[in-house]
Amino acid sequence: MNAIGKVVATELKPSTPHQFHFWTATDTVIGIGAIVKVTGSGTGEEGRVVYGVVTEGFAYSDLQTPLHDVIGAEGDPTRAEDAPTVRQQIRYWTAAVLRQTPEEPLQPVPLGQVFVAADADVAQALRMDTFLYSATPTAIPIGLYTSAGLEAPVYLDADFLLGPEAAHLNISGVSGLATKTSAVEFLLASLFAHFPAHKGRVAAVCFNVKGPDLCFLDQPGDLSAEDRHRYERLNVPAEPFKRVQLYAPLKADGVNLNTLRTHPDLVGDVEPLTWGLQEVVDYAEVLLNRDDIDAKADAFIDFLRDRVLNKSFDDGFGTTHRVQTFADLDRLFRAIFDGLEIVSGGRSDTWRTHHIATMRKVRNRLLNISTRCKGLVTDDGPSSDLPWKEFADRTVYVIDIANVDPLGQDLVFARVVSKLREQLERRELGVDAVVVFVDELNKYAPGDGPETYVKKMLLDISERGRYLGLVLFGAEQFRSQVHRRVVGNAGTQVFGRMDMDELATPGYQVLTPATKSKLATLPIGELMIRHPHFTQPIFVRFPKPPVLRGRDGVERFPPTADVPFEDAVVRQLVRLDRRVRPNQVKDLIADREPDDVRRALAAARRTRPDDVLAYFRKVLGARVEPEASMLREHHAVPPLNPISDEPY
Amino acid sequence: MTWWRALVDAGALAGGSGLGVWDRGETATYDTSIVEDSELQTHAIPPSPQPLIPSPVSFLNGIQRWSVVAYDGVVQIVNAYVAAAVRRRDSDGALRTTFERSRAFAIAPLDRMSPAVRQALEQSASDVEAVDGALVEQPARYLEMIEATVRRARARLERELAEAAIADLGLEEWLVIDGLLSRSPGVAQHPRALGVIKSHGAQFLEGRGLERALTLPAGHRTSVFAVRGGHTRTEVYSWYLRLWPWEGNDLLYGLLRIEARAHVETVSRAAELSGWLWAERAPLATPATRWDRLLYPLHHVEEYLKTRAPRDLRPGPSRLSRLPRLAS
């Protein structure tokens, strides 16, 4: 291999153990981000090899001052190109040292010849040899290093991506280029293909927080020949995820799914996500905004949890309650308030040491969620939830909360992640590691703003998740505005195209101006990676993800309009059992109370009996007289205060 | 108002260099005869949007370095280095080396040295140029003699290289030499060789002709004249060419003397060749102090040679600081 440059050092710009400078011909293949190799040849330097990544480039001529060019062209720019001789010019590069061999003694880079790094050199330079060629390899392909006509796979170390050594990945980039989501989709595909067997089973939970981004992970996307070549080079199957489970809450009608994946061909794969009082009250703190947080409210919520829920409870005014649903809870509150008003004659404003104002606040917040997130939270009836304790290996669980009220989104985050953590701690989730993908960290874990439950939870994952196998893949537009501990704890940092204003913030001071410029103009499909094994950021290209992009998905599978109640029930039952005849179902639910139908439907979903229709008929029960249904009538309790815009 | 302002107001041209006409180099006087006009005239270089610039063109230049490296009593022993190179410019405008020679040698008055030091010199230095020891007791004159010796060695090297380059010259290729063309008959008679002389110590003209030459406006040339004389010189044709306006500077500012073969074709092509050299004003040969007379390609060859010269030899004793030597 021929040398492409020569290391030079001056007193003002010397070689150090961490940085060196070299020149190349003007028509060199080297560019910012290129990996080069320097070989020592002087006395005492034989055998020394230094790998570096180009971080800055300069070109200049022997022109002493621009004025001399003006004089030479006699002030006429059109004559500036007429000079018969081209001025002597230089391509002068600065490179940051990636690795030196031998590593000790650590010395300034020798003034040797510079070569383009080959495949094996890239592995050496990025210290990938330690986990790529070990007895138990832990290499996860992240993309291809492409420079100087070279295409070398770059790997992340699973021990540093999913723990226990380091963990978490954070990706930043401007919106609208599909880089962040695409990169995570590709990385998950790569992770599922290469996650080492000795590290156990892995799954991913992805929160779809905007549009149809993650709704079509099981559908193949269009890949170019170049993309397929890259998949081949990275040894990752160019196919969509084989095991995807998509969850979406229901709409307010309780039967239509609140997702953009409602095309008839696909909607059958979407599982409803609905929670009842029991699921919500455990995370009641999420529903309290900053002003609500006080010891009194906490105490009252604890009282409800410990003494009231799912227990036979005497309200002290002569009525015994068994609170299992929001409707039951509302009846309890009404009984207490009525009791204080009527029985006590309005003389007392405390009940069981709890002030009526505190109780009204908690009632307002709890019942408020059933109003704002109707469809996710059911007033009564059982829940439909993720397959806790039965998570499957290499499965993506997508939770579509894009159209859910922000308060509901917080609740979903808090509950799902808390459950993941709880079950991972007990080693009963079904997998050994879970990647949680959260987009829009600017919104959920901002650097400033109030301390919300969601932010605290994300901080907790960032700081302690790696010991449990709970790994956060976070994405945001402005890394500088995400909580420092969330991004700081991410062992692997990924950068797509960045905004110049963002790059001007202090967090990017370690990057050279050339690297920043490259980041600001990065094409789609190219990323800058920082990983614990890489001593310097590395640019890689990754293929388009092997799945249907959200925007393409809604074009190929346009969402259907909400179907009438009866049809929605039929669709869900047919999905459970293809033998179910629509007319039979419609006859069965005609003139029945929708809440009864929803409850029976939920029971059938949860139980999944062999004969779905028979079970549904049994749970639905005999037809009852219209007046009896009045007992179940529920009026949503209006909130005490107007619904706040405060998302947390 | 200063008194010289009054002179300018009366018709004199303002000077600017502070030194006036002052130049180093040879100071001989030569026989000349006008071959283009009946008397020396000035000719404007015809404006041409696309001057005829030959391609390829080779440029030859040389450097010299020397320093006193040892004293045997008052005998100063000199380490000298001369080098010359030819760099060819192709259609892409870049220069690439085609010929290069150098000579590193010692200069010493062997007959005035002590036996032990002389023996050490003869055993350790592979190339020793012996000089006359008569001036050893006059250090200043001795060093002038050393300077002349080195200059002769450089001229010899340049001449040898020019002859080699001429022998290898392509069919359409030109050779431009920094300095006298007339040192080598083979080179001086070649139809595509030019000498570009920046130093004007030698006297070729007198009277009205001299005045016209020294006050030549920028973008003008003189009539072609024949130069003969000097014991090693071949007759050549020559003319002056002004690259930059001298007004406000000095009489030699931007003034070149061009040498070409003594042939009638030279006269007919003088305007065309001047147009070519006029186009070579850009890029400027800065930061060279004589950039106004130095063509960039020749400057480039010199810079190339400087980078390859031994680091322990400095450009010239007079330019050295006497301060303690530090890295910076």
Interface residues (C-beta under 8 A of the other chain):
Chain A: E11 D62 L63 Q64 T65 H68 D69 I71 G72 A73 R79 A80 D82 A83 P84 T85 V86 R87 Q88
Chain B: I53 R89 D92 G93 A94 L95 A279 E280 R281 A282 P283 L284 T286 P287 Y296 P297 H300 E303 A327 S328
